Amino acid sequence: LATEEVVDADGPPSVIAIDVGGTSIKGAVVGPGAELLANLRVATPDDSEHALVEAILSVGGELLHRAERNGSTPRAVGLSAAGVIDELRGCARCGANLRWDDTPLAARVHEGLGMPATLVQDARAAAHGEAIFGAGRGAVSFVSIILGTGVGSAVVIDGRPLRGSHGLAGEIGHLQVDRHGLECGCGGRGCVETLAAASALSRRYAAETGEALPAEGVLERVTRGDPVAIRIWSDATAALASAIAAVVAVVDCELVVLGGGMAAAGSLLLADLRRELSARVPPLAPAPRLAVAALGNAAGVFGAAAAALGLLGRGDLVDRWHTLSIAEVIAADPFGANGNIH
Ligand SMILES: [Zn+2]
C-alpha cells in the first residue's frame, strides 16, 4: 500500500541537539519521534573561545559515541546559543557571558563531528520548543519572552519561530521605552532590558538603596510593600507591557509565554503584567493570555533538535511532534538543577 511517508533508505534520522547557555551546555540525542536517546550537561567554560568550542565539540562527540553504542546514527547537529547570533552565517558573534569572538560555530561543529550543523539563537530555539511541547502548543501566534540576565524573545507563528530578514524578528529586549533612560549594553538607551531584565531589578534597587539583592529579593520586597521595590517593579512591567503591545499590534498574538528566572515570580508577574497590558494593547486587539513557560531547560534542546531536522529536510517529523504527549519529559526536567554536571 502506497503511503505519503517520505522514503528514507536509512530510516528516519536522529539528531544531536546542543544548547549553549551562560552557565551550562546541555546536549541530547533526539530520535525521530522526539525520544531522548541520551543527554548530557556540562559547565560552560568561561576562559576562552577555544575552550568553549572544544567543550561543545566534546559534548557532541560524547553524544555521538553514546548514540552509536545504542545503534542510532545521528545525521545532523542543531545548536542553540546565547549571545548575539547570526543565524544566516551560523556564527556566534559575541556574548555577555560567553566568549564568542565572531565564532563560525556551525562550520566548526560540521568539521569536528562530520555532519551538517545549524545554529539558532537561544530565545528562538526555546520558543520553538515551547510551541512544540510546552505552553505555546496550539497557539496560532505567540511571543515567548525569557527574563533573565537580559530579555530574550521570539515570535512563533503557526508553530514556527519567525526569523525575519536578518534573524532578528521578535527581539523586543532592545526596543526603546524611555529615551532618557539608562544606558544599555547594546549601546542604546532606555531599552526594555534596562528595566525588565532580572539583572535590571537588582541593579536599580542597589543604585537607589545601596542594598544588593537578587531579583527574587526585590520581588519579595514588592510583596511586603517596599515603595522603592514597587516603583522598580512597576517600571519593569510597564516596559514589558509596552513592548508586548507593539508585538500584538504587528502579529496579533493570542499568548505571551514567560520564562527565565523571573517567571518564577508567577502570579505576581502575571497579574501585574496583565493589568499593564490591558491598558496598552490596541483597542480592537484582545489582550493576549499570559502563561509561564512549561519546558524549562529542555525547551532550547528540543528547539535545536527541530532545527537540525529542518536542516535535513525532515520538518514533517517535527510537525508530528506537535501531537505527541511528552508529559514525562517535562516532569523529569532532564536538564534542570538535578541534571548531570561533569
Ligand atoms: Zn539595549
Residues whose N, C-alpha, C, O or C-beta is under 5 A from the ligand:
A	BS01	ZN	G173 H174 C184 G185 C186 G188 C191
